[in-house]
Structures are given as structure tokens and as C-alpha cells.
């Protein structure tokens, strides 16, 4: 008996168009996330009476955003799809189509904060402790953008009640049905295969739950660096877990038949976060 599955909701990734210029939900999520971090970071810095001038605060946050944007794009290019971008270099600038790496964005932000701290003789972890509890909000919005774009889809599941039939998973589906009569039958009926809504899992864990945990923990008396290390640890645990439900990138597949590139990139974060947490 073939079960019924949820069909991916018909959401236009473009909010509004003016001529050839398109305003997309994905880009809007990044803008909202940036302003959330920007204003709340400034508020926290003023509250703690950290001796930054207004211009320095603005510079830090603006350059931090650029670091996340450029690092996220370069990370995706280098870690996930280098061959494609070597053949199609202009696609590097098509960020509105998706294709951002959290790990690359994190490296970009860390680089900017490190340079800022060194130049202004400030404590690196004092800054990261302010920003870390705010990042999950932006991450959660990004995952909603991924869902609207119908990207970063989950792995095939036949028994999950909330499985979704994504409309643009044909490449992955055609590979999966080659050796399965059951999957072929389902694909023939629906035109796609039921998959985990991994973007929603990430929104709930990396976005909502991580935000709640960090913002509860930040109100306790902690050594400098504890919040930052806790962010790395909990995010890493959630990400490694969710990757088991997320479809591996078709151009990469799984390493050693069970590890995704996302998990491989996340393990160092877990180790570094644990080390910092124990040292602090």
C-alpha cells in the first residue's frame, strides 16, 4: 500500500520583481538576520559599557557581515562544488540562488573579529560571547530560506508521517530508484520521492533550540569564552545529528559510505569548542 505524503508547498522564491531585478525570500532572510545581530550586538556592547567608539562598533558589525557573506560563499565553492564553479565562474556571484556554507561564513566572521581584536587591543572572546547567542536567529532564518528555495533536501524516508515530496529532487530521485522497485513505484505515482524536511529540522535545532539554550546560559556568571565554546559544541552536535537526515550533495556523496562533508567540517568545531570550554 502506497502512503500519502505532504507535497512541497508552492512558494515562489521571488517576493517581487522590478524588471530583471528579483527580490527573493532567501536574500531577505539574510538581511533580517544581519540587522537582528547588528542592533542587538550594539545594545549589548553599550549595556556592558565596553569601550568601543560608535564607529568601531559599526565597522566591526559591517565587516563581520561581509566576512560571513564572502566566507560563506567561498566556503561553499571550495568545500562543496569547486569543479562546477571552475567551469562556470560567473555563477560565483549568483548568491540569490543559494549556495552558502556555514563553516565558511564562520571562518570569515572569526577572521574579522580576530583582526579587529588585534588592532584595537580587545579580548577576542569578549566579542564572540556577545555575538554567539544571536547567531542561531540568523541561522534559523537561513534554513527557512533554504526550505523556500527547495534546497538542502532531506534523505528518502517511506515511514515518516511528515515526509515531503520536494519538487526539484529529480536528479537525486533518479539515482535512488535504479535499484528499488518500491521507490520506482512511488516515483511513478508522485513524480518525486518522500524525503525528510531536513531544513525544518535544522531550523528547530540550530535556530530555535540553540538560540534558547545560549540565551538562558548567557545570563549566568561565566568565564569569558564559555558562551562561544558552548555555541560551537551544541551547534556541532545538532549539525552532525541532522546530517544523517540530510541528502548528501550529489556531486560529493558520502565519505567512507557514512560521513557527509558537513559532518567532516563540523568535527573540528566540536573538538575546538570542547577544548575552549574545558580551558575556560
C-alpha positions as CSV (number, residue, x, y, z in Angstrom):
1,X,0.0,0.0,0.0
2,X,1.4,3.4,-1.0
3,X,1.2,6.0,1.7
4,X,0.2,9.6,1.2
5,X,2.8,12.3,1.7
6,X,3.0,16.0,2.0
7,X,3.7,17.8,-1.2
8,X,6.1,20.7,-1.1
9,X,4.1,23.9,-0.7
10,X,4.1,26.1,-3.8
11,X,6.1,29.0,-2.5
12,X,7.6,31.4,-5.0
13,X,11.2,32.1,-4.0
14,X,10.8,35.5,-5.6
15,X,8.9,38.1,-3.4
16,X,8.7,40.8,-6.0
17,X,10.3,41.7,-9.3
18,X,11.1,45.1,-10.9
19,X,12.1,44.5,-14.5
20,X,15.0,42.0,-14.4
21,X,15.7,42.6,-10.7
22,X,14.2,40.0,-8.3
23,X,13.8,40.3,-4.6
24,X,14.0,36.9,-3.0
25,X,13.0,35.4,0.3
26,X,16.4,33.9,0.7
27,X,18.1,37.3,0.5
28,X,15.5,38.8,2.8
29,X,16.3,36.2,5.5
30,X,20.0,37.2,5.4
31,X,19.1,40.9,5.7
32,X,16.8,40.4,8.6
33,X,19.4,38.2,10.3
34,X,22.1,40.8,9.8
35,X,20.0,43.6,11.3
36,X,18.9,41.5,14.2
37,X,22.6,40.7,15.1
38,X,23.7,44.3,14.3
39,X,21.2,46.1,16.6
40,X,21.3,43.5,19.5
41,X,25.1,43.4,19.5
42,X,25.3,47.2,19.7
43,X,22.7,47.2,22.5
44,X,24.7,44.5,24.4
45,X,28.0,46.3,24.0
46,X,26.5,49.6,25.3
47,X,25.0,47.8,28.2
48,X,28.3,46.2,29.2
49,X,30.0,49.5,28.8
50,X,32.7,48.1,26.6
51,X,35.0,50.9,25.5
52,X,34.3,50.9,21.7
53,X,33.5,54.0,19.8
54,X,30.3,54.0,17.8
55,X,32.3,54.0,14.6
56,X,34.3,51.0,15.7
57,X,31.2,49.0,16.7
58,X,29.6,49.8,13.3
59,X,32.8,48.8,11.5
60,X,33.1,45.5,13.4
61,X,29.5,44.5,12.6
62,X,29.5,45.6,9.0
63,X,32.8,43.9,8.2
64,X,31.6,40.9,10.2
65,X,28.6,40.6,7.9
66,X,30.8,40.9,4.8
67,X,33.1,38.2,6.3
68,X,30.1,35.9,6.8
69,X,28.9,36.6,3.3
70,X,32.2,36.3,1.5
71,X,33.4,33.4,3.7
72,X,30.1,31.6,3.3
73,X,30.2,31.8,-0.5
74,X,33.8,30.9,-0.8
75,X,33.3,28.0,1.7
76,X,30.5,26.6,-0.5
77,X,32.6,26.9,-3.6
78,X,35.7,25.3,-2.1
79,X,34.1,22.7,0.1
80,X,31.1,21.7,-1.9
81,X,31.3,22.4,-5.6
82,X,34.7,23.6,-6.8
83,X,34.5,21.9,-10.2
84,X,31.2,23.5,-11.1
85,X,32.4,27.0,-10.3
86,X,35.7,26.5,-12.2
87,X,33.6,25.7,-15.3
88,X,31.0,28.4,-14.5
89,X,32.9,31.3,-12.8
90,X,30.1,33.8,-13.2
91,X,27.8,31.7,-11.0
92,X,30.0,32.7,-8.1
93,X,28.0,35.9,-7.9
94,X,24.6,34.3,-8.1
95,X,24.2,34.1,-4.3
96,X,20.4,34.6,-4.6
97,X,20.2,31.0,-5.9
98,X,21.5,29.6,-2.7
99,X,24.9,28.0,-2.1
100,X,26.3,29.3,1.2
101,X,28.5,27.3,3.6
102,X,28.0,27.9,7.4
103,X,31.6,26.7,8.0
104,X,33.0,29.2,5.5
105,X,30.9,32.0,7.0
106,X,32.0,31.2,10.5
107,X,35.7,31.3,9.4
108,X,35.0,34.7,7.7
109,X,33.5,36.1,10.9
110,X,36.2,34.7,13.1
111,X,38.9,36.2,10.9
112,X,37.2,39.7,11.0
113,X,36.8,39.6,14.8
114,X,40.4,38.4,15.3
115,X,41.8,41.2,13.1
116,X,39.5,43.7,14.9
117,X,40.6,42.5,18.4
118,X,44.3,42.6,17.5
119,X,44.1,46.1,16.1
120,X,42.0,47.5,18.9
121,X,43.7,45.5,21.7
122,X,40.4,44.0,22.8
123,X,39.7,40.5,24.1
124,X,38.6,38.2,21.2
125,X,36.2,36.1,23.3
126,X,34.5,39.2,24.8
127,X,33.3,40.0,21.3
128,X,32.4,36.4,20.3
129,X,30.5,35.9,23.6
130,X,28.2,38.8,22.6
131,X,27.6,37.7,19.0
132,X,27.4,33.9,19.6
133,X,23.9,33.8,21.3
134,X,22.5,35.9,18.4
135,X,23.8,33.8,15.5
136,X,21.1,31.0,15.8
137,X,18.4,33.5,15.0
138,X,20.1,34.2,11.7
139,X,20.8,30.5,11.1
140,X,17.1,29.7,11.6
141,X,16.1,32.3,9.1
142,X,18.6,30.9,6.6
143,X,17.1,27.5,6.9
144,X,13.7,28.9,6.2
145,X,15.2,30.4,3.1
146,X,16.7,27.0,2.1
147,X,13.2,25.5,2.5
148,X,11.6,28.1,0.3
149,X,14.3,27.6,-2.3
150,X,13.6,23.8,-2.1
151,X,17.3,23.1,-1.4
152,X,19.3,21.1,1.1
153,X,16.6,18.5,0.9
154,X,16.5,15.5,3.3
155,X,17.1,11.9,2.7
156,X,14.4,9.5,1.4
157,X,12.1,8.2,4.1
158,X,9.0,6.0,3.5
159,X,7.7,5.8,7.0
160,X,8.0,9.3,8.4
161,X,4.5,10.8,8.7
162,X,5.7,14.3,7.8
163,X,7.8,13.3,4.8
164,X,7.7,15.8,2.0
165,X,7.7,15.4,-1.8
166,X,10.1,18.0,-2.9
167,X,9.5,19.3,-6.5
168,X,13.1,19.7,-7.6
169,X,14.8,16.5,-6.4
170,X,14.6,14.6,-9.7
171,X,18.4,14.1,-10.0
172,X,18.7,12.5,-6.6
173,X,15.4,10.6,-7.1
174,X,16.5,9.1,-10.4
175,X,19.7,7.8,-8.8
176,X,17.8,6.3,-5.9
177,X,15.1,4.4,-8.0
178,X,17.6,2.5,-10.1
179,X,17.8,-0.5,-7.7
180,X,14.4,-0.3,-5.9
181,X,11.1,-1.5,-7.2
182,X,9.2,0.2,-4.4
183,X,10.9,3.6,-5.0
184,X,10.2,3.3,-8.7
185,X,6.5,2.7,-8.0
186,X,6.3,5.7,-5.6
187,X,8.2,7.9,-8.1
188,X,5.8,6.9,-10.9
189,X,2.8,7.9,-8.8
190,X,4.1,11.2,-7.4
191,X,6.9,12.2,-9.7
192,X,9.3,12.6,-6.7
193,X,10.3,10.6,-3.6
194,X,9.3,11.4,0.0
195,X,12.1,13.0,2.0
196,X,12.9,14.3,5.4
197,X,12.3,18.1,5.7
198,X,15.9,18.5,6.9
199,X,15.7,22.3,6.6
200,X,13.0,22.4,9.2
201,X,15.0,20.1,11.5
202,X,17.9,22.5,11.2
203,X,15.6,25.5,11.8
204,X,14.2,23.9,15.0
205,X,17.6,22.6,16.4
206,X,20.2,25.0,15.1
207,X,17.9,28.0,15.1
208,X,15.2,27.9,17.8
209,X,16.6,25.5,20.4
210,X,20.2,26.7,20.2
211,X,19.0,30.3,20.5
212,X,17.0,29.4,23.6
213,X,19.9,27.4,25.3
214,X,22.5,30.1,24.6
215,X,20.4,33.0,25.8
216,X,19.5,31.2,29.0
217,X,23.1,30.3,29.6
218,X,24.5,33.7,28.9
219,X,22.6,35.2,31.9
220,X,24.7,33.1,34.3
221,X,28.1,34.2,35.5
222,X,30.6,32.6,33.2
223,X,34.2,32.9,32.3
224,X,35.0,34.8,29.1
225,X,34.8,32.3,26.2
226,X,32.2,29.9,27.7
227,X,29.3,31.1,25.6
228,X,31.4,31.0,22.5
229,X,32.6,27.5,23.2
230,X,29.1,26.3,24.1
231,X,27.9,27.6,20.8
232,X,30.5,25.6,18.9
233,X,29.7,22.4,20.9
234,X,25.9,22.4,20.7
235,X,25.8,23.5,17.1
236,X,28.2,20.8,16.2
237,X,26.2,18.1,18.0
238,X,23.0,19.3,16.3
239,X,24.6,19.5,12.9
240,X,26.3,16.1,13.0
241,X,23.0,14.6,14.0
242,X,20.9,16.3,11.4
243,X,23.3,15.4,8.6
244,X,22.1,11.8,8.9
245,X,18.7,13.0,7.7
246,X,20.0,15.4,5.0
247,X,20.6,14.3,1.4
248,X,24.4,14.4,0.7
249,X,25.4,16.7,-2.1
250,X,25.0,14.8,-5.3
251,X,28.5,15.8,-6.5
252,X,30.2,14.6,-3.3
253,X,28.1,11.8,-1.9
254,X,29.2,10.2,1.4
255,X,32.8,9.7,2.6
256,X,33.6,6.2,3.8
257,X,30.0,5.4,3.0
258,X,28.5,7.2,6.0
259,X,30.0,10.6,6.6
260,X,28.9,13.8,4.8
261,X,31.1,16.7,4.1
262,X,29.0,18.7,6.6
263,X,29.9,16.3,9.3
264,X,33.6,16.2,8.4
265,X,33.7,20.0,8.5
266,X,31.9,20.1,11.8
267,X,34.0,17.6,13.8
268,X,36.9,20.2,14.2
269,X,34.3,22.7,15.6
270,X,33.3,20.2,18.2
271,X,36.9,19.5,19.2
272,X,37.9,23.2,19.3
273,X,34.7,24.1,21.2
274,X,35.2,21.4,23.8
275,X,38.9,22.4,24.3
276,X,37.9,26.1,24.9
277,X,35.1,25.1,27.2
278,X,37.4,22.9,29.4
279,X,40.2,25.5,29.4
280,X,37.9,28.4,30.4
